[in-house]
Amino acid sequence: MNRLAGPRRAWLFNRRVGLALLWTLLVVAVALAVNIAGIHVVGGVEGWQHWLQAHAGHFLVWRLCLYGATAYGWWWMRRRLLRRGREPFRATHQRLLRTEIAAVISVLALEASQLMRHG
């Protein structure tokens, strides 16, 4: 076994990674529980789909608030990263710009798919 393989996998056993995975699992479990409870409350999958479509506007507002909070967090993190200056400014700026463009394209694609699905 290669001695260098150990440090490369050290991130897997990191406490932060473990907590992030635990929180992700918790969020998925809560979402699954809400969906199952919703299906039972409205009487079936068709009723749940109808309820979701009827409240699509509320979910749009929720997503916009979530995007706004994420953008604020990103802006805050971006300022800290650029102020820290451990890397050359140009390299950091280019990396952040690529990430920002990818995030905006992802959000636009997600919202476009929602718009096409629900008209």
C-alpha beads as a LAMMPS data file, in Angstrom:
LAMMPS data file: protein, C-alpha beads

119 atoms
118 bonds

1 atom types
1 bond types

-500.0 500.0 xlo xhi
-500.0 500.0 ylo yhi
-500.0 500.0 zlo zhi

Masses

1 110.0

Atoms # bond

1 1 1 0.000 0.000 0.000
2 1 1 1.232 3.441 -0.883
3 1 1 2.148 5.628 2.101
4 1 1 0.714 8.691 0.340
5 1 1 -2.763 7.150 0.094
6 1 1 -3.397 7.691 3.818
7 1 1 -3.243 11.517 3.880
8 1 1 -5.354 11.759 0.741
9 1 1 -8.181 9.895 2.446
10 1 1 -7.794 11.727 5.748
11 1 1 -10.546 14.163 4.731
12 1 1 -12.992 11.262 4.768
13 1 1 -12.530 10.803 8.495
14 1 1 -12.500 14.524 9.250
15 1 1 -15.002 15.661 11.882
16 1 1 -16.315 18.462 9.658
17 1 1 -16.986 16.075 6.799
18 1 1 -18.755 13.705 9.170
19 1 1 -20.954 16.504 10.505
20 1 1 -21.736 17.721 6.991
21 1 1 -22.724 14.206 5.951
22 1 1 -24.830 13.822 9.089
23 1 1 -26.664 17.102 8.450
24 1 1 -27.217 16.138 4.811
25 1 1 -28.662 12.803 5.875
26 1 1 -30.883 14.559 8.424
27 1 1 -32.215 17.029 5.827
28 1 1 -32.966 14.204 3.377
29 1 1 -34.715 12.202 6.110
30 1 1 -36.852 15.201 7.101
31 1 1 -37.772 15.876 3.465
32 1 1 -38.721 12.229 3.010
33 1 1 -40.815 12.283 6.196
34 1 1 -42.619 15.471 5.097
35 1 1 -43.429 13.950 1.710
36 1 1 -44.726 10.718 3.247
37 1 1 -46.793 12.645 5.802
38 1 1 -48.165 14.908 3.065
39 1 1 -49.175 11.944 0.944
40 1 1 -51.041 10.430 3.891
41 1 1 -52.707 13.711 4.898
42 1 1 -54.138 14.476 1.448
43 1 1 -55.112 10.881 0.763
44 1 1 -52.648 9.720 -1.855
45 1 1 -49.980 10.605 -4.373
46 1 1 -52.422 12.304 -6.778
47 1 1 -53.745 14.539 -4.017
48 1 1 -50.199 15.379 -2.951
49 1 1 -49.241 16.322 -6.519
50 1 1 -52.360 18.483 -6.808
51 1 1 -51.538 20.212 -3.506
52 1 1 -47.966 20.853 -4.639
53 1 1 -49.180 22.366 -7.923
54 1 1 -51.759 24.517 -6.122
55 1 1 -49.052 25.939 -3.862
56 1 1 -46.342 26.354 -6.506
57 1 1 -46.327 30.132 -5.984
58 1 1 -45.500 29.723 -2.322
59 1 1 -42.645 27.390 -3.195
60 1 1 -41.343 29.934 -5.730
61 1 1 -41.223 32.595 -3.007
62 1 1 -39.471 30.100 -0.715
63 1 1 -36.870 29.304 -3.379
64 1 1 -36.276 33.008 -4.076
65 1 1 -35.699 33.623 -0.346
66 1 1 -33.342 30.646 -0.255
67 1 1 -31.438 31.956 -3.297
68 1 1 -31.194 35.378 -1.674
69 1 1 -29.828 33.943 1.578
70 1 1 -27.353 31.806 -0.373
71 1 1 -26.235 34.799 -2.446
72 1 1 -25.692 36.849 0.709
73 1 1 -23.658 34.035 2.263
74 1 1 -21.653 33.711 -0.930
75 1 1 -20.990 37.468 -1.025
76 1 1 -19.840 37.398 2.602
77 1 1 -17.555 34.389 1.977
78 1 1 -16.193 35.939 -1.230
79 1 1 -15.181 39.148 0.546
80 1 1 -13.417 37.166 3.299
81 1 1 -11.602 34.991 0.778
82 1 1 -10.407 37.934 -1.290
83 1 1 -9.349 39.844 1.837
84 1 1 -7.360 36.871 3.121
85 1 1 -5.117 36.977 0.065
86 1 1 -3.228 33.696 0.493
87 1 1 -3.342 33.073 -3.246
88 1 1 -2.645 35.428 -6.148
89 1 1 -5.625 37.750 -6.606
90 1 1 -6.101 36.924 -10.282
91 1 1 -6.228 33.145 -9.687
92 1 1 -8.680 33.508 -6.807
93 1 1 -10.830 35.942 -8.746
94 1 1 -10.967 33.648 -11.806
95 1 1 -11.875 30.632 -9.677
96 1 1 -14.645 32.542 -7.908
97 1 1 -15.973 33.889 -11.207
98 1 1 -16.176 30.379 -12.692
99 1 1 -17.998 29.155 -9.593
100 1 1 -20.435 32.082 -9.699
101 1 1 -21.204 31.525 -13.375
102 1 1 -21.780 27.796 -12.765
103 1 1 -24.085 28.560 -9.819
104 1 1 -26.164 31.067 -11.807
105 1 1 -26.472 28.659 -14.751
106 1 1 -27.524 25.873 -12.368
107 1 1 -30.209 28.018 -10.726
108 1 1 -31.497 29.209 -14.092
109 1 1 -31.648 25.622 -15.386
110 1 1 -33.480 24.472 -12.261
111 1 1 -36.027 27.290 -12.476
112 1 1 -36.453 26.779 -16.248
113 1 1 -37.191 23.097 -15.668
114 1 1 -39.764 24.049 -13.015
115 1 1 -41.353 26.559 -15.401
116 1 1 -41.512 24.030 -18.253
117 1 1 -42.990 21.359 -16.012
118 1 1 -45.707 23.566 -14.531
119 1 1 -46.243 25.959 -17.414

Bonds

1 1 1 2
2 1 2 3
3 1 3 4
4 1 4 5
5 1 5 6
6 1 6 7
7 1 7 8
8 1 8 9
9 1 9 10
10 1 10 11
11 1 11 12
12 1 12 13
13 1 13 14
14 1 14 15
15 1 15 16
16 1 16 17
17 1 17 18
18 1 18 19
19 1 19 20
20 1 20 21
21 1 21 22
22 1 22 23
23 1 23 24
24 1 24 25
25 1 25 26
26 1 26 27
27 1 27 28
28 1 28 29
29 1 29 30
30 1 30 31
31 1 31 32
32 1 32 33
33 1 33 34
34 1 34 35
35 1 35 36
36 1 36 37
37 1 37 38
38 1 38 39
39 1 39 40
40 1 40 41
41 1 41 42
42 1 42 43
43 1 43 44
44 1 44 45
45 1 45 46
46 1 46 47
47 1 47 48
48 1 48 49
49 1 49 50
50 1 50 51
51 1 51 52
52 1 52 53
53 1 53 54
54 1 54 55
55 1 55 56
56 1 56 57
57 1 57 58
58 1 58 59
59 1 59 60
60 1 60 61
61 1 61 62
62 1 62 63
63 1 63 64
64 1 64 65
65 1 65 66
66 1 66 67
67 1 67 68
68 1 68 69
69 1 69 70
70 1 70 71
71 1 71 72
72 1 72 73
73 1 73 74
74 1 74 75
75 1 75 76
76 1 76 77
77 1 77 78
78 1 78 79
79 1 79 80
80 1 80 81
81 1 81 82
82 1 82 83
83 1 83 84
84 1 84 85
85 1 85 86
86 1 86 87
87 1 87 88
88 1 88 89
89 1 89 90
90 1 90 91
91 1 91 92
92 1 92 93
93 1 93 94
94 1 94 95
95 1 95 96
96 1 96 97
97 1 97 98
98 1 98 99
99 1 99 100
100 1 100 101
101 1 101 102
102 1 102 103
103 1 103 104
104 1 104 105
105 1 105 106
106 1 106 107
107 1 107 108
108 1 108 109
109 1 109 110
110 1 110 111
111 1 111 112
112 1 112 113
113 1 113 114
114 1 114 115
115 1 115 116
116 1 116 117
117 1 117 118
118 1 118 119
